[in-house]
Amino acid sequence: MRILVADDEPFIADLLAMLLKARGHSAKTVLDGQAALDAFRGEPFDLVITDLSMPKINGLILAREIKALNPSQPIALLTGSTDDSVTHPHIDFLLAKPVELARLTAVLAQVESQRK
């Protein structure tokens, strides 16, 4: 799959990209919400993983904008919050920081199964 990773912390964005690539996916990383929206407008992605807190456009606004362009686009919200009640109508998956490999793998499997 082709995955867009948006996180304002380069270390986290690069780490996620490395994990995704190790599983055979391609990943494009960007460091803010506006760059993510621009990238999404320019090319298709099978999954968007976005941090909640980012400069310019936060993850929730980014999700809303992406869903306006493509309502079926799967979006995972990456957050440092330990509150499992974080929900939003435009978020399909929640990934807590630090990302647990088992949870990331489960999200990837679910997105892949939905694509079939």
Residue, then its C-alpha position, 0 to 999 in steps of 0.5 A: m500500500r501507499i501510505l501518507v505519514a504526517d507528523d511534525e516530529p521528524f523522528i516519529a515520521d521517519l520511524l513510521a516510514m521505516l516500519l511501513k517499508a519493512r512490511g512492504h509498503s511505501a510511505k511518504t512523510v510530511l511534517d505538517g498538516q498543510a503539506a499532508l493536504d497538498a500531498f494528498r491532493g497530488e497523489p493517491f494514498d491507501l492510508v493516511i496516518t496523521d498526528l493530532s497536534m501539528p502546525k498549520i493544520n492539525g490532524l482533525i482538520l486534516a482528516r475533515e479536509i481529506k474526507a471532503l475530497n475522498p469520503s472513503q479514504p482511511i485515516a488513522l489518528l496518531t496521538g500521545s493522548t492515552d484517552d481512548s475516548v478520542t473520537h472524530p467522525h473523520i477518523d477511522f483508526l486510533l494509534a497511540k504514541p508510542v505506536e505499538l507494532a501489533r496495533l499498526t499491523a492490525v490497522l494495516a491488515q484492516v485497510e488491506s482487507q477493505r481494499k479488496 
